[in-house]
């Protein structure tokens, strides 16, 4: 049956700002892109559809960042704005730190980070639009010159000379008609939740075993569960759900949000029924489900798992990471870790870990991997556009490692610097000398290896 349509009459849309750079998406990736560009002298606007900045770190309650050290915990491989905001949060005693931990280097208070990001935006003279949704690109004479947005003031246009798509899903790239793709084995999403009175449960109960033994009774998928205390509080953040819906379209995204909350309640009900009458209380739910993967945009280079796991060096490297390949399976319970030293671990709650190797032992191993600038430059005709965040061009295995926030934060910083250089030298994004990007990043506090 043919879909119904409605006719939208032509309209004149007011322009509410004209900037050097417009960043779509207010995650830490987007915010860091905006800050880097502003520090170099650009006028910057940032558009975020939710009511605060920070993305997964704030809206989704994922209050964990990974180590700035290499896999051997000997060499620092990144710094920049990730370290800067951690240092600011430390001044408020809202960070726990353990850099020699492969899973959790920094655990922070997500609410405190929300406010800290607000302050950074204001301090740098960046023009923010919260509760503002991107609607469509503006194309004039075959050039990207603006974006249409909707908010409480109605339909508006923001014009700019350069654009960074940090939407997480590549919304600007997709609506420009650029090539995007969805991985054949897309990683499922997770709805986190915060609970109080967790100590009593943890002291008296093997909660992982409870989820394994009684999950089927409550229609809880077997996935992976982890969590930790929010610094400065008695609240425990739990990530124990697994949601398979495709969050790259409206229907799937809606189902995912509702299903994630249902699973949180299922976990709570398991503990209520089987954890000796504990007093566990649900304190908060995320404003948005934690999404691991939706669409990717086709860029000048697709980063591969082979390149990541073998620590390939790139002359245009703009980010360094050591977080292991971490694949949350969409076709079986649990997840698989692959390390740069060749180890492989399959883990799921309530079962012993299965140890193995993805390659034979060698005398020397890489201790970190890199992300090249080319993986941020979308293919297509628009030279004033860059991608930053989890939708950059990477295959399934590479994405399993690079997708974590401390890595994506670096892509934002690189995109902000590249935007400045493109405008300064009147070049397309693909024409910028990578050495200039790396030098400018280093001058701004990043570590270039």
C-alpha positions as CSV (number, residue, x, y, z in Angstrom):
1,X,0.0,0.0,0.0
2,X,1.3,3.4,-1.0
3,X,2.2,5.6,2.0
4,X,0.2,8.7,2.5
5,X,1.9,12.1,2.2
6,X,1.1,15.7,3.0
7,X,2.1,18.8,1.2
8,X,4.3,21.3,3.0
9,X,4.1,24.7,1.4
10,X,7.2,26.7,0.8
11,X,8.2,29.0,3.6
12,X,10.8,31.6,4.5
13,X,12.8,30.5,7.5
14,X,14.5,33.1,9.7
15,X,18.2,32.8,10.2
16,X,19.0,33.1,13.9
17,X,22.8,33.0,13.6
18,X,25.8,33.1,11.2
19,X,28.9,31.4,12.5
20,X,32.3,30.0,11.4
21,X,31.4,26.6,12.7
22,X,28.2,24.8,13.6
23,X,28.5,21.5,15.6
24,X,25.4,19.2,15.6
25,X,25.3,17.1,18.7
26,X,26.2,18.1,22.3
27,X,27.9,14.9,23.6
28,X,31.4,15.4,25.0
29,X,32.6,14.7,21.5
30,X,30.6,17.6,20.1
31,X,31.4,19.9,23.1
32,X,35.1,19.2,22.8
33,X,35.0,20.0,19.0
34,X,33.3,23.3,19.8
35,X,35.8,24.2,22.5
36,X,38.9,23.4,20.4
37,X,37.6,25.6,17.5
38,X,36.6,28.4,19.9
39,X,40.0,28.4,21.5
40,X,41.5,28.9,18.0
41,X,39.3,31.9,17.4
42,X,36.3,30.6,15.5
43,X,32.7,31.7,16.3
44,X,30.9,28.5,17.2
45,X,27.3,27.3,17.6
46,X,26.4,23.9,19.1
47,X,23.0,22.3,18.7
48,X,21.7,19.6,21.1
49,X,18.3,18.0,20.9
50,X,18.2,17.1,24.6
51,X,18.3,19.5,27.6
52,X,22.0,19.1,28.6
53,X,25.4,18.4,27.2
54,X,27.5,15.3,27.6
55,X,25.6,12.6,25.7
56,X,26.2,9.1,27.1
57,X,28.3,10.4,30.0
58,X,25.4,12.4,31.3
59,X,22.1,11.7,29.6
60,X,22.7,7.9,29.7
61,X,24.3,7.7,33.2
62,X,27.4,6.0,31.9
63,X,29.8,7.5,34.4
64,X,33.0,5.6,33.4
65,X,35.9,6.7,31.3
66,X,38.8,4.4,30.4
67,X,42.5,4.7,31.0
68,X,44.8,7.3,29.4
69,X,47.6,4.8,29.6
70,X,48.6,2.1,27.1
71,X,47.6,-1.5,27.5
72,X,50.8,-2.1,29.6
73,X,49.9,0.8,31.9
74,X,53.4,2.4,31.2
75,X,52.9,5.2,28.7
76,X,50.3,8.0,28.6
77,X,48.6,8.0,25.2
78,X,46.0,10.8,25.4
79,X,45.3,13.9,27.5
80,X,43.6,17.0,26.1
81,X,40.1,18.0,27.1
82,X,39.2,14.6,28.6
83,X,41.9,15.1,31.2
84,X,41.0,18.8,31.6
85,X,37.4,18.1,32.5
86,X,38.4,15.3,34.8
87,X,40.8,17.7,36.6
88,X,37.9,20.2,37.0
89,X,35.7,17.5,38.5
90,X,38.4,16.5,40.8
91,X,38.3,19.9,42.4
92,X,34.7,19.1,43.4
93,X,35.7,15.6,44.8
94,X,33.4,13.9,42.3
95,X,35.9,11.6,40.6
96,X,37.4,8.2,41.6
97,X,40.6,7.4,39.8
98,X,42.5,4.1,39.1
99,X,44.5,4.6,35.9
100,X,46.0,1.0,36.1
101,X,42.6,-0.5,35.5
102,X,41.6,-1.8,32.1
103,X,37.8,-1.4,32.8
104,X,37.5,1.8,34.9
105,X,40.1,4.5,35.1
106,X,37.8,7.3,36.1
107,X,34.3,7.0,37.6
108,X,32.6,10.4,37.9
109,X,29.3,12.0,38.9
110,X,27.3,12.5,35.7
111,X,25.2,15.3,37.2
112,X,28.3,17.2,38.1
113,X,29.7,16.7,34.6
114,X,26.5,18.2,33.1
115,X,27.1,21.5,35.0
116,X,30.8,21.5,34.2
117,X,30.1,21.2,30.5
118,X,27.7,24.1,30.7
119,X,30.4,26.2,32.3
120,X,32.9,25.3,29.6
121,X,30.5,26.3,26.9
122,X,29.8,29.6,28.5
123,X,33.5,30.3,29.3
124,X,34.4,29.9,25.6
125,X,31.7,32.1,24.2
126,X,30.1,29.3,22.3
127,X,26.4,29.8,21.3
128,X,24.4,26.9,22.6
129,X,20.9,25.7,21.5
130,X,19.5,23.1,23.8
131,X,16.1,21.4,23.2
132,X,16.8,22.0,19.5
133,X,16.4,19.3,16.9
134,X,18.2,19.3,13.6
135,X,15.7,19.0,10.7
136,X,17.5,19.4,7.4
137,X,20.6,20.7,5.7
138,X,20.5,23.9,3.7
139,X,22.1,23.5,0.3
140,X,22.8,26.7,-1.8
141,X,24.6,26.5,-5.2
142,X,25.5,22.9,-4.3
143,X,27.2,24.0,-1.1
144,X,26.3,23.2,2.5
145,X,25.6,26.6,4.0
146,X,23.3,26.0,6.9
147,X,21.0,23.7,8.9
148,X,17.3,23.9,9.6
149,X,16.4,23.4,13.3
150,X,13.2,23.2,15.3
151,X,12.7,24.3,18.9
152,X,10.3,26.2,21.2
153,X,10.8,29.3,19.0
154,X,9.7,27.4,15.9
155,X,11.5,26.6,12.7
156,X,14.8,28.4,12.3
157,X,18.0,28.3,10.3
158,X,21.6,28.5,11.5
159,X,24.2,29.4,8.9
160,X,27.9,28.5,9.1
161,X,31.0,28.2,7.0
162,X,31.9,24.7,8.3
163,X,30.0,21.9,10.0
164,X,30.8,19.0,12.3
165,X,28.3,16.1,12.5
166,X,28.6,14.8,16.1
167,X,25.0,13.5,16.3
168,X,26.2,9.9,17.1
169,X,24.0,8.6,14.2
170,X,25.4,10.7,11.4
171,X,22.1,12.5,10.9
172,X,23.5,15.4,9.0
173,X,25.6,13.1,6.7
174,X,22.6,10.9,6.1
175,X,20.2,13.7,5.3
176,X,22.8,15.1,2.9
177,X,22.5,11.9,1.0
178,X,26.0,10.7,1.7
179,X,26.7,7.0,1.9
180,X,25.9,5.4,5.3
181,X,25.7,1.8,6.4
182,X,24.6,-0.3,9.3
183,X,26.9,-3.1,10.4
184,X,25.7,-6.7,9.8
185,X,26.4,-7.4,13.5
186,X,25.3,-4.2,15.2
187,X,26.0,-4.1,18.9
188,X,22.9,-3.9,21.2
189,X,22.1,-0.9,23.4
190,X,21.9,-0.7,27.2
191,X,19.6,1.2,29.6
192,X,21.4,2.1,32.8
193,X,19.8,2.8,36.1
194,X,20.7,4.2,39.5
195,X,19.8,2.5,42.7
196,X,20.1,3.3,46.4
197,X,20.6,0.8,49.3
198,X,22.8,-1.3,47.0
199,X,25.3,-2.1,49.7
200,X,23.0,-4.4,51.5
201,X,22.2,-6.3,48.3
202,X,25.9,-6.6,47.3
203,X,27.0,-7.7,50.8
204,X,24.4,-10.5,51.0
205,X,23.8,-11.6,47.4
206,X,25.6,-12.8,44.3
207,X,23.5,-10.5,42.1
208,X,25.1,-11.8,38.9
209,X,24.0,-15.3,39.7
210,X,20.4,-14.1,40.5
211,X,20.2,-12.5,37.0
212,X,21.4,-15.7,35.4
213,X,19.1,-18.0,37.4
214,X,15.9,-16.0,37.3
215,X,16.3,-13.8,34.2
216,X,14.1,-16.1,32.0
217,X,11.2,-15.8,34.5
218,X,11.2,-12.0,33.9
219,X,12.0,-12.1,30.2
220,X,15.4,-10.6,30.8
221,X,17.9,-11.3,28.0
222,X,21.2,-12.8,29.0
223,X,23.7,-10.1,28.3
224,X,26.4,-8.6,30.5
225,X,26.1,-6.6,33.8
226,X,28.4,-4.2,35.5
227,X,28.2,-1.1,37.6
228,X,29.7,1.0,40.4
229,X,29.1,3.7,43.0
230,X,28.6,7.3,41.9
231,X,31.4,9.2,43.6
232,X,30.3,11.2,46.6
233,X,27.0,9.3,47.1
234,X,25.5,6.0,48.2
235,X,23.9,5.5,44.7
236,X,25.0,2.6,42.5
237,X,24.8,2.8,38.7
238,X,23.9,-0.5,37.1
239,X,24.3,-1.4,33.4
240,X,22.6,-4.8,33.1
241,X,20.1,-4.6,30.2
242,X,20.4,-5.6,26.6
243,X,18.2,-4.1,24.0
244,X,18.3,-5.3,20.4
245,X,16.1,-2.7,18.6
246,X,17.7,-0.6,15.8
247,X,17.9,2.9,17.3
248,X,18.7,4.5,13.9
249,X,15.0,4.8,13.0
250,X,12.2,6.4,15.0
251,X,10.2,3.2,15.5
252,X,13.2,1.2,16.7
253,X,14.4,4.0,18.9
254,X,11.0,4.2,20.6
255,X,10.8,0.5,21.2
256,X,14.3,0.5,22.6
257,X,13.6,3.1,25.2
258,X,10.5,1.3,26.4
259,X,12.1,-2.1,26.4
260,X,15.2,-0.8,28.2
261,X,13.0,0.6,31.0
262,X,11.0,-2.7,31.2
263,X,14.3,-4.6,31.6
264,X,15.4,-2.3,34.4
265,X,12.1,-3.1,36.2
266,X,12.7,-6.8,35.6
267,X,16.1,-6.6,37.2
268,X,14.6,-4.7,40.2
269,X,11.8,-7.3,40.5
270,X,14.3,-10.2,40.5
271,X,16.2,-8.6,43.4
272,X,13.0,-7.9,45.2
273,X,11.8,-11.4,44.9
274,X,15.0,-13.4,45.4
275,X,17.4,-11.1,47.4
276,X,16.2,-11.7,50.9
277,X,13.7,-8.8,51.0
278,X,16.3,-6.1,50.3
279,X,15.4,-2.5,50.4
280,X,16.8,-1.6,46.9
281,X,15.2,1.6,45.6
282,X,15.3,2.8,42.0
283,X,16.5,6.4,42.0
284,X,16.9,7.5,38.4
285,X,16.6,6.4,34.8
286,X,18.6,7.8,31.9
287,X,17.1,10.5,29.7
288,X,18.3,8.5,26.7
289,X,19.2,4.8,26.3
290,X,23.0,4.1,25.9
291,X,23.5,3.4,22.2
292,X,26.6,1.5,21.1
293,X,26.1,1.5,17.4
294,X,23.6,2.6,14.7
295,X,24.7,3.8,11.3
296,X,28.2,4.6,10.1
297,X,29.2,7.1,7.4
298,X,31.5,6.1,4.6
299,X,34.7,8.1,4.9
300,X,38.0,8.3,3.1
301,X,39.3,5.3,5.1
302,X,37.5,2.5,7.0
303,X,39.4,1.6,10.1
304,X,39.6,-2.2,10.4
305,X,39.9,-4.6,13.3
306,X,43.2,-5.8,11.9
307,X,44.6,-2.3,12.0
308,X,43.4,-1.8,15.6
309,X,44.5,-5.2,17.0
310,X,47.9,-5.0,15.3
311,X,48.4,-1.4,16.5
312,X,48.9,0.1,13.0
313,X,50.5,3.5,12.9
314,X,49.0,6.3,10.7
315,X,50.8,9.4,9.5
316,X,47.5,11.2,10.0
317,X,46.7,9.7,13.4
318,X,44.6,12.1,15.6
319,X,43.6,9.8,18.4
320,X,45.2,7.0,20.5
321,X,43.4,4.3,22.4
322,X,44.1,1.2,24.5
323,X,40.5,0.1,25.4
324,X,40.3,-3.5,24.2
325,X,38.0,-4.7,21.5
326,X,34.7,-5.2,23.3
327,X,32.0,-6.8,21.2
328,X,28.5,-7.0,22.8
329,X,27.0,-9.8,20.7
330,X,23.6,-9.5,19.0
331,X,23.3,-13.3,18.4
332,X,24.3,-14.8,21.8
333,X,24.6,-13.8,25.5
334,X,27.6,-12.0,26.9
335,X,30.5,-10.3,25.2
336,X,34.0,-10.9,23.8
337,X,37.1,-9.0,24.7
338,X,40.1,-9.1,22.4
339,X,43.4,-7.6,23.7
340,X,46.4,-6.2,21.8
341,X,48.6,-8.9,23.3
342,X,46.6,-11.7,21.6
343,X,44.3,-12.7,24.5
344,X,40.6,-13.3,24.0
345,X,38.0,-13.6,26.8
346,X,34.3,-14.5,26.4
347,X,32.3,-13.4,29.4
348,X,28.7,-13.5,30.6
349,X,27.1,-13.1,34.0
350,X,27.1,-16.1,36.3
351,X,29.5,-18.2,34.2
352,X,33.3,-18.7,34.4
353,X,35.1,-16.7,31.8
354,X,36.3,-18.6,28.7
355,X,40.0,-17.8,28.1
356,X,41.6,-18.1,24.7
357,X,43.6,-16.3,22.0
358,X,42.7,-14.6,18.8
359,X,46.3,-14.9,17.7
360,X,49.4,-16.9,18.8
361,X,51.7,-15.4,21.4
362,X,54.5,-13.2,20.2
363,X,57.5,-11.6,21.9
364,X,56.5,-8.0,21.2
365,X,53.0,-6.7,21.2
366,X,51.5,-3.3,20.4
367,X,50.2,-1.5,23.4
368,X,47.9,1.1,21.8
369,X,46.1,1.7,18.5
370,X,45.3,4.9,16.5
371,X,42.4,6.5,14.7
372,X,43.4,8.3,11.4
373,X,42.0,11.6,10.4
374,X,40.8,10.1,7.1
375,X,38.2,8.1,9.0
376,X,36.5,11.4,10.0
377,X,36.3,12.8,6.4
378,X,33.0,11.7,4.7
379,X,33.1,10.8,1.1
380,X,31.1,13.1,-1.1
381,X,30.9,16.6,-2.5
382,X,30.8,18.7,0.8
383,X,34.3,19.9,1.7
384,X,33.2,21.8,4.7
385,X,31.9,18.8,6.7
386,X,33.6,16.4,9.2
387,X,32.3,13.5,11.2
388,X,33.1,12.9,14.9
389,X,31.9,10.3,17.3
390,X,30.8,6.7,17.2
391,X,29.5,6.7,13.6
392,X,32.9,7.3,12.0
393,X,34.0,4.7,9.4
394,X,35.0,1.5,11.2
395,X,34.3,-2.1,10.8
396,X,32.6,-4.2,13.5
397,X,35.8,-5.2,15.3
398,X,37.5,-1.8,15.2
399,X,34.3,-0.2,16.3
400,X,34.2,-2.5,19.4
401,X,37.4,-0.8,20.6
402,X,37.3,2.8,19.4
403,X,33.6,3.5,20.3
404,X,34.3,4.3,24.0
405,X,34.0,7.9,25.1
406,X,37.7,8.7,25.7
407,X,38.5,7.7,22.1
408,X,35.6,9.6,20.6
409,X,36.4,12.7,22.6
410,X,39.6,12.9,20.8
411,X,37.9,12.7,17.4
412,X,35.8,15.7,18.5
413,X,39.0,17.7,19.4
414,X,40.5,16.8,16.0
415,X,37.5,17.8,14.1
416,X,37.4,21.2,15.8
417,X,41.0,21.8,15.0
418,X,40.6,20.7,11.4
419,X,37.6,23.0,11.0
420,X,39.8,25.9,12.0
421,X,42.6,24.9,9.7
422,X,40.2,24.4,6.7
423,X,38.8,27.9,7.2
424,X,42.2,29.5,7.8
425,X,43.8,28.0,4.7
426,X,40.6,28.0,2.6
427,X,40.8,24.3,2.0
428,X,38.4,21.4,1.9
429,X,38.5,18.9,4.8
430,X,40.3,16.3,2.7
431,X,43.0,18.8,1.6
432,X,44.3,19.7,5.1
433,X,47.9,18.7,5.8
434,X,47.6,16.0,8.6
435,X,50.9,17.3,10.1
436,X,49.3,20.7,10.7
437,X,46.3,19.0,12.4
438,X,48.6,17.0,14.6
439,X,50.8,20.0,15.5
440,X,47.8,22.1,16.4
441,X,46.4,19.3,18.5
442,X,49.7,18.9,20.4
443,X,49.8,22.7,20.9
444,X,46.4,22.5,22.5
445,X,47.4,19.7,25.0
446,X,46.8,16.5,23.0
447,X,49.3,13.7,22.9
448,X,50.5,12.9,19.4
449,X,52.4,9.6,19.0
